[in-house]
Amino acid sequence: MTVDTLHLPFKVQTGDLTMTPPRPTMTDIVADVSARRRIPVDILRGKRKAKPIVLARHEAMYLMRQQKRATGEYHYSAAQIGRFFGTDHSSALHGVRRHAERNGL
């Protein structure tokens, strides 16, 4: 799954009005990964360290971190992602890096 498949902002021209749909929230991203990996959201956000759960958690962290604002800044900081998963920022960055390494991103 790529960030593009999460329906990231795109411009829709309607007459003189240009609309940009909102970015997916962290909850939306986790729900999507949870559904595809068939792992309940509460387990995905929990502390379990079984490999399938960790791989899914790292994927969600990666997708959250890779979204960028128009300014080029990350939409979600490592600290925000860490808080969402009940851990610190360095664990979130580790998850992002591990997912990227495993998938050649």
PyMOL commands that set and color helices and strands:
alter all, ss='L'
color gray80, all
select helices_A, chain A and resi 3-6+26-37+41-44+51-66+78-84+89-103
alter helices_A, ss='H'
color red, helices_A
select strands_A, chain A and resi 12-14+17-19
alter strands_A, ss='S'
color yellow, strands_A
deselect
rebuild
show_as cartoon
